[in-house]
Amino acid sequence: MRKFKWGIIGTGKIAHTFAVALRHNDDAQLCAVASRTDIKAKDFAEKYGFEKYYGSYREFAEQSDAEIVYIATPMASHYDDALLCLENGKNVLCEKSLTLNAQQTEQLLALAEKKGLFFMEAMWMKCRPVYRRMKEWIASGAIGDIEYIKADFSNNIPYDPNDRLFRADCGGGCLLDLGIYPLTLAHDLLGIPDEIISSAHMRYGVDISNSILLRYKNGAFASMDNGFEIQLSNNAVISGNKGYITLGNWFHCTCEGALFTSDGMEAERFVRKDDINGYEYEVDEVHRCLSEGLIESPLVPHSDTIAVMKLMDQCRQQWGMVFPEEKSNKE
C-alpha cells in the first residue's frame, strides 16, 4: 500500500494524541504541520517527525504536499479551517463537533462533494472495534428491537476562564464537546427522534451540564446526561426486548463490551485493547476510503454527521444558547 501524506492543523492536546497514532502507522507519511506560530509548529514537527512546518494555516493549505489534513483546532475555528483546506484541494478529517451548527456542516460537506474530496468527521467512536462489534450484535437480532438507551458523558472539570471548554467564542460547552457522543450513539441506533426534551445549566455563555431525552413514536427512548460539573461512570446500556448490551466506562472509547440475554445472563464478551491509543482505527478507515476512492466513510457517513448537528441545534435552541459567531452572522 502506498504512503498517505498527512498534515495536521493545530498543535493542541488532541493533535499530539493523533500524531502518536500517525507516527506508528506504517502507511502514514508525516508530511506537514501548521500552528499559529513558527515556534509551536517547529517544536511539534521535530517531536513527531513531520517533514515540514508552517506558522500559518493559509501557507500550509496553499504550499504543503499534504493530501489529507487532520483539523485539531477549537470548534469555533473548524469551519474556516476546513473551508481553507477544501478550497486548496485537500481531503479533510475534522475533529468533532464538526462545526458550530448544521448550516456550517452542510456547506462544508456540499463543497467537499462538489470538489470530489474526502471529508469525514473524526468520530473515532464509530471506528473502534468494540463499537463495531456492538453494531454486529444488534444487526444479528441478538437483543431484538431496541427499546431504551442510556448513555452519559460527564466529567468534573474545574472552571478555567482560559479553557476552550468554558469559552463561548471557542465553541465551548459540554454539548458539542461531550454530548455529541451519546447523541451520535442514539441516532446511529434509533434514528431521528420524534421529540427532544432537554434542559441545561448555563454559565459563561455555554452549557456546563445538560440532560437530554429523545422519544420515538414506537415507544423507544434514549436518555443522556452530560457536563463538566460532576463525574459519572460514562458507560452505556442498549436494551432491547430480547436482551441488552453494555459498553464499559468511557463508552465512547471503551475496549470492552458485553452482550446479555433478557434474563441477565452474559452471552458474549468482546475485549479489544488498543494497539496504540485508539486513534489508529480512524486513521485506518481514512486510508481505506482513500484507497477505494471514496469521498465519505460508510462508518461515519455525511448524513449522520448532519443529522446529529441538527439535534444539537435543536437542543441549543431550547436553551437559548447562541455562539458569538452566530450572533455576528445575524447582524
C-alpha positions as a Markdown table, in Angstrom:
| # | Residue | x | y | z |
|---|---|---|---|---|
| 1 | Met | 0.0 | 0.0 | 0.0 |
| 2 | Arg | 1.2 | 3.5 | -0.8 |
| 3 | Lys | 2.0 | 6.1 | 1.8 |
| 4 | Phe | -0.7 | 8.7 | 2.6 |
| 5 | Lys | 0.6 | 12.2 | 3.0 |
| 6 | Trp | -0.8 | 13.6 | 6.3 |
| 7 | Gly | -0.9 | 17.1 | 7.6 |
| 8 | Ile | -2.2 | 18.5 | 10.9 |
| 9 | Ile | -3.7 | 21.9 | 11.5 |
| 10 | Gly | -3.5 | 22.9 | 15.2 |
| 11 | Thr | -1.0 | 21.7 | 17.8 |
| 12 | Gly | -3.1 | 21.4 | 21.0 |
| 13 | Lys | -3.6 | 18.3 | 23.2 |
| 14 | Ile | -5.7 | 16.3 | 20.7 |
| 15 | Ala | -3.2 | 17.0 | 17.9 |
| 16 | His | -0.4 | 15.4 | 20.0 |
| 17 | Thr | -2.6 | 12.3 | 20.6 |
| 18 | Phe | -3.4 | 11.9 | 17.0 |
| 19 | Ala | 0.2 | 12.4 | 15.9 |
| 20 | Val | 1.2 | 9.5 | 18.1 |
| 21 | Ala | -1.2 | 7.3 | 16.2 |
| 22 | Leu | 0.0 | 8.6 | 12.8 |
| 23 | Arg | 3.7 | 8.1 | 13.8 |
| 24 | His | 3.1 | 4.4 | 14.5 |
| 25 | Asn | 1.1 | 3.8 | 11.2 |
| 26 | Asp | 3.3 | 2.3 | 8.5 |
| 27 | Asp | 1.1 | 3.7 | 5.8 |
| 28 | Ala | 1.2 | 7.3 | 7.0 |
| 29 | Gln | 3.7 | 9.8 | 5.8 |
| 30 | Leu | 4.0 | 12.8 | 8.3 |
| 31 | Cys | 4.2 | 15.5 | 5.7 |
| 32 | Ala | 3.4 | 18.8 | 7.4 |
| 33 | Val | 2.0 | 20.5 | 10.4 |
| 34 | Ala | 0.7 | 24.1 | 10.9 |
| 35 | Ser | 0.3 | 26.2 | 14.0 |
| 36 | Arg | -0.3 | 29.9 | 14.6 |
| 37 | Thr | 3.4 | 30.5 | 15.3 |
| 38 | Asp | 6.5 | 29.1 | 13.7 |
| 39 | Ile | 7.9 | 28.1 | 17.1 |
| 40 | Lys | 4.9 | 25.9 | 18.0 |
| 41 | Ala | 4.8 | 24.3 | 14.6 |
| 42 | Lys | 8.6 | 23.7 | 14.6 |
| 43 | Asp | 8.5 | 22.1 | 18.1 |
| 44 | Phe | 5.6 | 19.8 | 17.1 |
| 45 | Ala | 7.2 | 18.8 | 13.8 |
| 46 | Glu | 10.5 | 17.9 | 15.5 |
| 47 | Lys | 8.8 | 16.0 | 18.2 |
| 48 | Tyr | 6.8 | 13.7 | 15.9 |
| 49 | Gly | 9.0 | 13.8 | 12.7 |
| 50 | Phe | 6.9 | 15.9 | 10.4 |
| 51 | Glu | 8.9 | 16.8 | 7.3 |
| 52 | Lys | 7.7 | 20.5 | 7.1 |
| 53 | Tyr | 6.1 | 23.0 | 9.4 |
| 54 | Tyr | 4.2 | 26.3 | 8.8 |
| 55 | Gly | 3.4 | 29.1 | 11.1 |
| 56 | Ser | 0.3 | 30.0 | 9.1 |
| 57 | Tyr | -2.7 | 27.8 | 8.3 |
| 58 | Arg | -3.0 | 29.5 | 4.9 |
| 59 | Glu | 0.6 | 28.8 | 3.9 |
| 60 | Phe | 0.1 | 25.2 | 5.0 |
| 61 | Ala | -3.0 | 24.9 | 2.8 |
| 62 | Glu | -1.5 | 26.6 | -0.2 |
| 63 | Gln | 2.1 | 25.2 | -0.1 |
| 64 | Ser | 2.2 | 21.9 | 1.7 |
| 65 | Asp | 2.1 | 18.5 | -0.1 |
| 66 | Ala | -0.4 | 17.1 | 2.4 |
| 67 | Glu | -3.2 | 15.2 | 0.8 |
| 68 | Ile | -5.3 | 14.5 | 3.9 |
| 69 | Val | -5.5 | 17.1 | 6.7 |
| 70 | Tyr | -6.5 | 16.4 | 10.3 |
| 71 | Ile | -8.0 | 19.6 | 11.8 |
| 72 | Ala | -7.5 | 19.8 | 15.5 |
| 73 | Thr | -8.3 | 23.5 | 16.2 |
| 74 | Pro | -11.0 | 24.7 | 18.6 |
| 75 | Met | -14.5 | 24.1 | 17.4 |
| 76 | Ala | -15.3 | 27.7 | 16.5 |
| 77 | Ser | -12.4 | 27.5 | 14.0 |
| 78 | His | -13.3 | 24.3 | 12.3 |
| 79 | Tyr | -15.5 | 25.8 | 9.6 |
| 80 | Asp | -12.9 | 28.3 | 8.4 |
| 81 | Asp | -10.0 | 25.9 | 8.7 |
| 82 | Ala | -11.9 | 23.1 | 6.8 |
| 83 | Leu | -13.0 | 25.5 | 4.2 |
| 84 | Leu | -9.5 | 26.7 | 3.6 |
| 85 | Cys | -8.3 | 23.1 | 3.2 |
| 86 | Leu | -11.1 | 22.2 | 0.8 |
| 87 | Glu | -10.6 | 25.3 | -1.3 |
| 88 | Asn | -7.0 | 24.2 | -1.8 |
| 89 | Gly | -7.9 | 20.7 | -2.8 |
| 90 | Lys | -7.1 | 18.8 | 0.3 |
| 91 | Asn | -9.1 | 15.9 | 1.8 |
| 92 | Val | -10.2 | 16.5 | 5.4 |
| 93 | Leu | -10.6 | 14.6 | 8.7 |
| 94 | Cys | -12.0 | 17.2 | 11.1 |
| 95 | Glu | -12.4 | 16.8 | 14.8 |
| 96 | Lys | -15.9 | 16.7 | 16.3 |
| 97 | Ser | -18.0 | 18.6 | 16.7 |
| 98 | Leu | -17.5 | 19.3 | 13.0 |
| 99 | Thr | -18.8 | 22.9 | 13.2 |
| 100 | Leu | -20.9 | 25.1 | 15.4 |
| 101 | Asn | -24.2 | 24.3 | 13.7 |
| 102 | Ala | -25.8 | 22.2 | 11.0 |
| 103 | Gln | -25.8 | 25.1 | 8.4 |
| 104 | Gln | -22.0 | 25.3 | 8.5 |
| 105 | Thr | -21.7 | 21.5 | 8.3 |
| 106 | Glu | -24.0 | 21.3 | 5.3 |
| 107 | Gln | -21.9 | 24.0 | 3.5 |
| 108 | Leu | -18.6 | 22.1 | 4.1 |
| 109 | Leu | -20.0 | 18.7 | 3.0 |
| 110 | Ala | -21.6 | 20.2 | -0.1 |
| 111 | Leu | -18.2 | 21.8 | -1.1 |
| 112 | Ala | -16.3 | 18.5 | -0.4 |
| 113 | Glu | -18.8 | 16.6 | -2.6 |
| 114 | Lys | -18.7 | 19.3 | -5.4 |
| 115 | Lys | -14.9 | 19.0 | -5.4 |
| 116 | Gly | -14.8 | 15.2 | -5.1 |
| 117 | Leu | -12.8 | 15.4 | -1.9 |
| 118 | Phe | -12.9 | 13.0 | 1.0 |
| 119 | Phe | -14.4 | 14.5 | 4.2 |
| 120 | Met | -15.0 | 12.8 | 7.5 |
| 121 | Glu | -15.9 | 13.9 | 11.0 |
| 122 | Ala | -13.3 | 12.5 | 13.4 |
| 123 | Met | -15.9 | 10.4 | 15.2 |
| 124 | Trp | -13.4 | 7.8 | 16.4 |
| 125 | Met | -16.1 | 6.0 | 18.4 |
| 126 | Lys | -17.7 | 4.7 | 15.3 |
| 127 | Cys | -14.4 | 3.3 | 14.0 |
| 128 | Arg | -13.4 | 1.4 | 17.2 |
| 129 | Pro | -13.7 | -2.4 | 17.3 |
| 130 | Val | -16.0 | -2.6 | 20.3 |
| 131 | Tyr | -18.5 | -0.2 | 18.8 |
| 132 | Arg | -18.5 | -2.1 | 15.5 |
| 133 | Arg | -19.0 | -5.4 | 17.4 |
| 134 | Met | -21.9 | -3.8 | 19.2 |
| 135 | Lys | -23.4 | -2.9 | 15.8 |
| 136 | Glu | -23.0 | -6.5 | 14.7 |
| 137 | Trp | -24.8 | -7.9 | 17.8 |
| 138 | Ile | -27.7 | -5.6 | 17.1 |
| 139 | Ala | -27.8 | -6.3 | 13.4 |
| 140 | Ser | -27.9 | -10.1 | 14.2 |
| 141 | Gly | -31.1 | -9.5 | 16.2 |
| 142 | Ala | -29.3 | -10.6 | 19.5 |
| 143 | Ile | -31.2 | -8.0 | 21.6 |
| 144 | Gly | -34.3 | -7.7 | 19.4 |
| 145 | Asp | -35.9 | -4.3 | 19.0 |
| 146 | Ile | -34.1 | -1.5 | 20.9 |
| 147 | Glu | -36.4 | 0.0 | 23.5 |
| 148 | Tyr | -34.0 | 2.0 | 25.7 |
| 149 | Ile | -30.6 | 3.6 | 25.5 |
| 150 | Lys | -28.8 | 5.2 | 28.5 |
| 151 | Ala | -25.5 | 6.9 | 27.8 |
| 152 | Asp | -23.7 | 9.6 | 29.9 |
| 153 | Phe | -20.6 | 11.7 | 29.4 |
| 154 | Ser | -19.9 | 14.0 | 32.4 |
| 155 | Asn | -16.6 | 14.8 | 33.9 |
| 156 | Asn | -15.7 | 17.0 | 36.9 |
| 157 | Ile | -13.6 | 19.8 | 35.3 |
| 158 | Pro | -12.6 | 22.8 | 37.4 |
| 159 | Tyr | -13.5 | 26.1 | 35.8 |
| 160 | Asp | -10.7 | 27.8 | 33.9 |
| 161 | Pro | -11.6 | 31.0 | 32.1 |
| 162 | Asn | -8.9 | 30.3 | 29.5 |
| 163 | Asp | -10.0 | 26.7 | 28.8 |
| 164 | Arg | -11.8 | 26.5 | 25.5 |
| 165 | Leu | -14.5 | 24.3 | 27.2 |
| 166 | Phe | -15.8 | 27.3 | 29.1 |
| 167 | Arg | -15.4 | 29.9 | 26.3 |
| 168 | Ala | -18.3 | 30.6 | 24.0 |
| 169 | Asp | -16.0 | 32.3 | 21.5 |
| 170 | Cys | -14.2 | 28.9 | 21.1 |
| 171 | Gly | -17.4 | 26.9 | 20.6 |
| 172 | Gly | -17.3 | 25.7 | 24.2 |
| 173 | Gly | -19.9 | 24.0 | 26.4 |
| 174 | Cys | -20.4 | 20.3 | 27.1 |
| 175 | Leu | -23.0 | 19.6 | 24.3 |
| 176 | Leu | -20.6 | 20.0 | 21.4 |
| 177 | Asp | -17.6 | 18.5 | 23.3 |
| 178 | Leu | -19.2 | 15.6 | 25.2 |
| 179 | Gly | -22.9 | 15.4 | 24.4 |
| 180 | Ile | -22.2 | 14.6 | 20.8 |
| 181 | Tyr | -21.1 | 11.1 | 21.7 |
| 182 | Pro | -24.4 | 9.9 | 23.4 |
| 183 | Leu | -26.4 | 11.7 | 20.7 |
| 184 | Thr | -24.4 | 10.0 | 18.0 |
| 185 | Leu | -24.9 | 6.6 | 19.6 |
| 186 | Ala | -28.7 | 7.2 | 20.0 |
| 187 | His | -29.0 | 8.5 | 16.4 |
| 188 | Asp | -27.0 | 5.6 | 15.0 |
| 189 | Leu | -29.2 | 3.0 | 16.6 |
| 190 | Leu | -32.6 | 4.7 | 16.7 |
| 191 | Gly | -32.5 | 7.4 | 14.1 |
| 192 | Ile | -34.2 | 10.8 | 14.2 |
| 193 | Pro | -36.4 | 11.2 | 17.4 |
| 194 | Asp | -39.9 | 12.3 | 17.3 |
| 195 | Glu | -39.4 | 14.5 | 20.3 |
| 196 | Ile | -36.5 | 16.1 | 22.1 |
| 197 | Ile | -36.8 | 17.2 | 25.7 |
| 198 | Ser | -33.7 | 18.9 | 27.1 |
| 199 | Ser | -32.5 | 21.3 | 29.8 |
| 200 | Ala | -29.2 | 22.8 | 30.5 |
| 201 | His | -27.3 | 24.6 | 33.3 |
| 202 | Met | -25.9 | 27.7 | 31.5 |
| 203 | Arg | -22.9 | 29.7 | 32.7 |
| 204 | Tyr | -20.3 | 31.8 | 31.0 |
| 205 | Gly | -22.5 | 31.7 | 27.9 |
| 206 | Val | -22.3 | 28.0 | 27.5 |
| 207 | Asp | -23.9 | 24.8 | 28.9 |
| 208 | Ile | -21.8 | 23.3 | 31.7 |
| 209 | Ser | -24.3 | 20.5 | 32.1 |
| 210 | Asn | -27.3 | 19.2 | 30.3 |
| 211 | Ser | -29.8 | 16.4 | 30.3 |
| 212 | Ile | -31.4 | 15.2 | 27.1 |
| 213 | Leu | -34.3 | 12.8 | 26.4 |
| 214 | Leu | -35.1 | 11.5 | 22.9 |
| 215 | Arg | -38.5 | 10.0 | 22.4 |
| 216 | Tyr | -39.7 | 7.8 | 19.5 |
| 217 | Lys | -43.2 | 7.0 | 18.3 |
| 218 | Asn | -42.6 | 3.3 | 18.7 |
| 219 | Gly | -42.1 | 3.8 | 22.4 |
| 220 | Ala | -38.3 | 3.7 | 22.4 |
| 221 | Phe | -36.4 | 6.4 | 24.1 |
| 222 | Ala | -32.8 | 7.5 | 24.8 |
| 223 | Ser | -31.6 | 9.3 | 27.9 |
| 224 | Met | -28.3 | 11.1 | 28.5 |
| 225 | Asp | -26.6 | 13.4 | 31.0 |
| 226 | Asn | -23.5 | 15.4 | 30.0 |
| 227 | Gly | -21.4 | 18.0 | 31.7 |
| 228 | Phe | -18.4 | 19.5 | 33.4 |
| 229 | Glu | -19.8 | 19.7 | 37.0 |
| 230 | Ile | -20.0 | 16.1 | 38.2 |
| 231 | Gln | -18.1 | 12.8 | 37.5 |
| 232 | Leu | -20.2 | 10.0 | 36.1 |
| 233 | Ser | -19.0 | 6.5 | 35.1 |
| 234 | Asn | -19.8 | 7.4 | 31.5 |
| 235 | Asn | -21.0 | 4.0 | 30.5 |
| 236 | Ala | -23.8 | 3.0 | 28.1 |
| 237 | Val | -26.6 | 0.5 | 28.1 |
| 238 | Ile | -28.6 | -0.5 | 24.9 |
| 239 | Ser | -31.6 | -2.5 | 25.9 |
| 240 | Gly | -34.0 | -4.5 | 23.6 |
| 241 | Asn | -36.9 | -6.8 | 24.0 |
| 242 | Lys | -34.6 | -9.9 | 23.8 |
| 243 | Gly | -31.5 | -8.7 | 25.7 |
| 244 | Tyr | -29.2 | -5.9 | 26.3 |
| 245 | Ile | -25.6 | -4.6 | 25.6 |
| 246 | Thr | -23.3 | -2.8 | 27.9 |
| 247 | Leu | -20.4 | -0.7 | 26.9 |
| 248 | Gly | -17.8 | -0.2 | 29.7 |
| 249 | Asn | -16.9 | 3.1 | 31.4 |
| 250 | Trp | -16.0 | 5.8 | 28.9 |
| 251 | Phe | -18.3 | 4.1 | 26.4 |
| 252 | His | -17.1 | 6.2 | 23.5 |
| 253 | Cys | -13.6 | 4.7 | 23.7 |
| 254 | Thr | -14.1 | 1.5 | 25.7 |
| 255 | Cys | -12.1 | -1.6 | 25.0 |
| 256 | Glu | -14.8 | -3.9 | 26.3 |
| 257 | Gly | -18.5 | -4.6 | 25.6 |
| 258 | Ala | -20.8 | -7.4 | 26.7 |
| 259 | Leu | -24.0 | -9.0 | 25.4 |
| 260 | Phe | -26.7 | -10.2 | 27.8 |
| 261 | Thr | -29.8 | -12.2 | 27.4 |
| 262 | Ser | -33.1 | -10.8 | 28.6 |
| 263 | Asp | -32.7 | -12.7 | 31.9 |
| 264 | Gly | -29.4 | -11.0 | 32.6 |
| 265 | Met | -27.1 | -13.9 | 31.6 |
| 266 | Glu | -23.9 | -12.9 | 29.8 |
| 267 | Ala | -24.0 | -14.4 | 26.3 |
| 268 | Glu | -20.7 | -12.9 | 24.9 |
| 269 | Arg | -18.0 | -10.5 | 26.0 |
| 270 | Phe | -15.8 | -8.7 | 23.4 |
| 271 | Val | -12.5 | -7.2 | 24.5 |
| 272 | Arg | -10.1 | -5.5 | 22.2 |
| 273 | Lys | -7.2 | -3.5 | 23.6 |
| 274 | Asp | -5.9 | -0.6 | 21.6 |
| 275 | Asp | -2.8 | -1.2 | 19.5 |
| 276 | Ile | -1.6 | 2.4 | 20.0 |
| 277 | Asn | -4.1 | 4.9 | 21.6 |
| 278 | Gly | -7.4 | 4.2 | 19.9 |
| 279 | Tyr | -7.0 | 6.8 | 17.2 |
| 280 | Glu | -5.4 | 4.3 | 14.9 |
| 281 | Tyr | -8.8 | 2.9 | 13.8 |
| 282 | Glu | -10.0 | 6.2 | 12.3 |
| 283 | Val | -6.6 | 6.6 | 10.6 |
| 284 | Asp | -7.0 | 3.1 | 9.0 |
| 285 | Glu | -10.5 | 4.0 | 8.0 |
| 286 | Val | -9.3 | 7.1 | 6.2 |
| 287 | His | -6.6 | 5.1 | 4.4 |
| 288 | Arg | -9.2 | 2.5 | 3.4 |
| 289 | Cys | -11.6 | 5.1 | 2.0 |
| 290 | Leu | -8.9 | 7.0 | 0.1 |
| 291 | Ser | -7.6 | 3.7 | -1.4 |
| 292 | Glu | -11.1 | 2.9 | -2.6 |
| 293 | Gly | -11.7 | 6.4 | -4.0 |
| 294 | Leu | -14.5 | 7.1 | -1.5 |
| 295 | Ile | -15.4 | 10.7 | -0.6 |
| 296 | Glu | -17.1 | 9.7 | 2.6 |
| 297 | Ser | -16.8 | 6.9 | 5.1 |
| 298 | Pro | -19.5 | 4.2 | 5.4 |
| 299 | Leu | -18.8 | 4.2 | 9.1 |
| 300 | Val | -19.2 | 7.9 | 9.5 |
| 301 | Pro | -21.5 | 9.0 | 6.6 |
| 302 | His | -22.2 | 12.6 | 5.9 |
| 303 | Ser | -25.9 | 12.2 | 6.5 |
| 304 | Asp | -25.3 | 11.0 | 10.1 |
| 305 | Thr | -22.9 | 14.0 | 10.8 |
| 306 | Ile | -25.6 | 16.5 | 9.6 |
| 307 | Ala | -28.4 | 14.8 | 11.5 |
| 308 | Val | -26.6 | 14.9 | 14.8 |
| 309 | Met | -25.6 | 18.5 | 14.3 |
| 310 | Lys | -29.3 | 19.3 | 13.7 |
| 311 | Leu | -30.2 | 17.5 | 17.0 |
| 312 | Met | -27.6 | 19.7 | 18.8 |
| 313 | Asp | -29.0 | 22.8 | 17.1 |
| 314 | Gln | -32.5 | 21.9 | 18.5 |
| 315 | Cys | -31.1 | 21.4 | 22.0 |
| 316 | Arg | -29.3 | 24.8 | 21.9 |
| 317 | Gln | -32.5 | 26.4 | 20.6 |
| 318 | Gln | -34.4 | 25.1 | 23.6 |
| 319 | Trp | -31.8 | 26.6 | 25.9 |
| 320 | Gly | -31.4 | 29.9 | 24.0 |
| 321 | Met | -27.7 | 29.1 | 23.6 |
| 322 | Val | -26.2 | 31.1 | 20.7 |
| 323 | Phe | -22.5 | 31.3 | 20.0 |
| 324 | Pro | -20.9 | 34.8 | 19.4 |
| 325 | Glu | -20.1 | 33.9 | 15.8 |
| 326 | Glu | -23.7 | 33.0 | 15.1 |
| 327 | Lys | -24.8 | 36.3 | 16.6 |
| 328 | Ser | -22.4 | 38.2 | 14.4 |
| 329 | Asn | -23.6 | 36.5 | 11.2 |
| 330 | Lys | -27.2 | 37.6 | 12.0 |
| 331 | Glu | -26.3 | 41.2 | 12.4 |
